[in-house]
């Protein structure tokens, strides 16, 4: 088993130990911390995702951004694991999708819609001081990051995590892209990207 796979297994096991109350309390703090980031407070369009299960909560942040007039784009998982994007029109417009995900019921805008984002909120399991992110291993966001790089787009890349998920070192591969900011309940920190 690879170092990435072992680290994923450890981090997911730790998340499974979180109570509903732990997740909800962290989500409130994460939303406030993230909302205060200059990268989000000045954004017109933010590509984000809907947290599920014990992932660090994004729902309060999505609603806060939308209430401020920010255009929020959410991913729609395609059959090939790539991502299309659709506008977030509120929690009442989310539908169950494959892999337990929630997606907008709005018409998808195309894979390139992410290029309009001023900031991209990426899911992750860990980030290190260099900004290297460990995802779940499906490659969907690696494709998004490659698409952004190929287009010369440079939105702020932000990851919400729990405090113990900022680690000393994330194993990296040539296709991995560093992120700019990691937000935890304890702090927001810029990486050395």
N, C-alpha and C positions, 0 to 999 in steps of 0.2 A: 504494500500500500504506500502511495506517495506521501511526502511530507504535507502537501496541501490536503489530501484526503484525511490524514490523521488529525490535522488541526481542525478541519471542518467537523469531524466526528466529535472532538472534544468540545468545541464551541456550541454545537447543536445540543449536546447532552446537557451542558450548563444552562442553555435557554429552556430546556424542558423542565428544569427545576424551578423556574420562575412561577410565582402565583399570578393569578389574574390581577390581583391588587398591585403586585410589583410592576407588572407591565403597564397598567393604567397610570400609576403614579409617575413612572418614568416618562410616559408619553406626554403628560402635562408639562413636565420640566423641559423635555426635548423640544416641544412645540415652541415654548417661550424662548429658549436659547437660540433655536434656529431662526425664529422670526426676527430676532434682534441682529442677526448677521447682516452686514452691509450688502453682501452678495444676494440676499433674499429681500431685504427691505427696499432695495432699489430696482428689483427685477420687474419686468413687464410680463414675461413668460417664463414659467418654471415647469420643467419636465420632472415628474415625481412618480410615486407608486403608492398603492394602498397596502399598508402593512397587514399581515395576516398572522394568526397564531401568536407566538411569543416574540415576533420580530419587534424591534423598537418601533413604537407607535408613530404613524404619520397622519392619522385621520384628523386630529385637531389642527395640525399644521396645514393640511390641505384646505380645511374650512377657513382658517385664519387668512391664508393667502387669497383665497377666492373672495372673502369678505372685503379685502383691501383692493379688490379690482384686478388682481393678478390673474392672467390667463394660465390655468393649470392644465398641463397635458399629462395623461396617464397612459401607460403601456397596454397594448392589446397583443397578447402572445399569439404568434403565428405558428402554423404547423411545423415550420423548419426551425423553430426556437428563436427566430428573429422577432423584433418588436415593431409593431405599427403604433400609432398614437391617436388618442381621441380626447376631446375636451372633457374636463371634470365639471359636471353641472350639479354637484351635490350628492350627498350620501344616498338619497332616494333614487339616483340614476346609476347605481352600481349593480352589476349582475354577476352571479357566480360563473366562473369560467374554469377551464382545465387546471389541474394541479392545485385546486383549492384557492385560486386567485380570485380577486374581484376586479372587474373591468368596467369602464363606462359603457352605457348602452347607446352612446352617441355614435354617429357615423365616423369611422376611422379616417384620419387625414393623410395617411401614408407614412412610410418609414422615414422620409426626409423631414417630417414636421419637427423632429427634435432639433434640427439645425436652427430653428427660430428661438430656442431657449437661451435665456440669459444665465440660467443656473440649472443644473441637473442633479436631482437627489437620487443617489444610487443605493440600492440595497447592498448589504455586505454582512460578513460575519466577523471581520477583523480588519484593522488598518494599522500600519506601523508608522514610525516617525517620518519615514521618507514619503509617506502617502500611498504606499502600495496597499491595495485592497484585496481581500480574499472574499470572493463571491461564493455562491452555492455550487458553481461548477457547470452550469448549463450553457454558458457562453453568450447568453442573450445580451448582456450589457457590454461584453467585450466587443460585440458587433456594433453596438451603439457608439462606444468610444472610438472604434476604428472609423466609423462613418463621420463622426465629428472631426477627427484628425484629418481625414482625407479631404473634407470640405474646408479645412482651415478655420473651423469654428472653435472658439475657446470659451465656452460657458464655464462658470464656476462649478466645480465638481465637489459635491458635498455628500457625506455619509453620516447617518445617525447610528450610533452604537451604544451598547451598555459600557459602563466604565471599564470592566475587566476585558473588553474586546479590543482595546488599544494595546497592541503587543509589541515585543521587542523587534521581531522580524517576521514578515510574511514571505513565504517562498514565492519567488516570481518567475515568470516565463517571458520570453521576448515580446509577446503580444499584450502584456499587462500594461495598463496606463495608471500613473499615480493620480490621486485625488488632491484637492486643494485644502479642504476643511473637514475635520471630523468633529461631530457634536456628540457629547455624552451628557448624562444627567449632571456630572460634576463640572464640566467645562466645554468650551469650544476652543479648538486649537488648529492653527494653520500648520500644514505639513511643510517639510523642507523641499517640496517639489520645485 
